């Protein structure tokens, strides 16, 4: 029997609110299936399951906010006999063993969940017949305390005043964004980054004339929906270059660098109304340019709708922040911890350049690298930017 | 007796309050006399009885040999014979020499005589660390005495209690031990000119609060009040209970407070294992379990002989930051 737990969808996530179950007891699931929608500070996120099996029971009701790691569902492994939803019958104690401990009174704690509930909270909940499922604890070690029960009885948890009472059916997530919470999350991540990460910055102008010319030829014959954008080329070039520079692709955790196993390139996407998220395009380096473009379109559409998958949000190994057409020439980005680098792409602009001894108008993009000096040095960073430049000079090879 | 009816208060030291309590008792009752090492000509090792031998003479302010068992036994005998002796033991560490007299005689005679004899004896002694007197003069063993049925154990922490507990103790028909923390003797506080006897059965709420109950006594009271003030700056309202009587314990006051705050931390300068703090914690579990929101916390002394160096001595006994931390832990903050 496996437990499906509230996943951590980022270093700054402490709790998530279940908004919707996509499965019910008895459903068969396999690794990667979306089983729930969880609302975090970054919006409504589709959560994937990481094991094959059959959904045994759902432990959390929609509307509940629970800390990361809280069991949310029981999943019987493949081949494991699905038992009834009720708790397994207790083993008959050996006559010689000590008597089993006294059974706790009324309130039901989900099987397998180690919820801490203070005696005072337990007594009040028992007296009022309140189910403790889904009540967030604010006491020592996250224990549910008397005040939490009082708040739940009043219909509002103390830590999340906007949360509906646990028993009420959860409303469908709207756009799924709490802009205030998102701003808080960005503030926490960025402050941590600037506090902990010794950034260094490099800047390099990349001639995009050849790339844009190739793009123009390629798009000529395509319907608008299938056309490529320069942004996809930039992302692909970065992903390929990173294969040669693994020290920019991964995580700095517990005092050491852990390289990413693949390139999951995070794309910073601004959200209308404020804020941004940077979900990943998985295995970016192995996708064709068309696939990268499709992924970019899909991701942007889903982010704007407020729905993306947990793994997309939690596992980018590096981020690219691209200003697009309406930006300025350069941006110096702040690394999203625990990542170790972020690449900024300014707007592509036309500028006079010296080509073959003559001044000529050229399309130019300013690429910047912000990198973690604990992990890499400027020399390698410069080579990375050069490599991206080289790749963009041969766009047909991307 | 009640503060409300008091005459104007004057700043008085704890030492002076104890002396005035002894003087008052000597004047009011001719059966009262003081007996102990260096209490007469030297004026007491903590200068509590300075000048009393001039006022009352060597029959009533009696210097004794260095023989705790002997003169405590003499006190038990005098009490049995109708006197009201005050025996001073220099420190709680030395009182162990008199433990046989206290436990096997003073505490048992009423029981063993079928109620025919009582021992109206008061034994005062200094307790606690902080004066760099090292491991043979600095311990807090009052919790051991609080284990013994047949005696009453008091711990005055305020000037008012230092002044008022002695007379009430002398009126008790059974033995009473009074523990004076050595760090309090120089402490000054307002004492009404007509201050007198006080009740010795009740704990006192020294600060009102709703978030956590800090239960303490004696020298730790002031550190605990400092901790409560620090907690208040963070919006945590701690209630501070001064036990005053270590035996019997005033369960009603403790439980009323913990029932309200749902959290408790006990601050006790004794060693943690088998301590008075352990007893209070157990009683809270027995009587308040269903009101608790957090495990009961304890701040006790490190389980070492009290060290001589100042910094180690300070580190070995409860201090304000530890009390603050323990209180915060019960709130998960």
Interface residues (C-beta under 8 A of the other chain):
Chain A: X118 X119 X120 X121 X122 X123 X138 X139 X140 X141 X142 X143 X145 X146 X147
Chain B: X262 X289 X290 X291 X292 X293 X294 X295 X329 X330 X331 X332
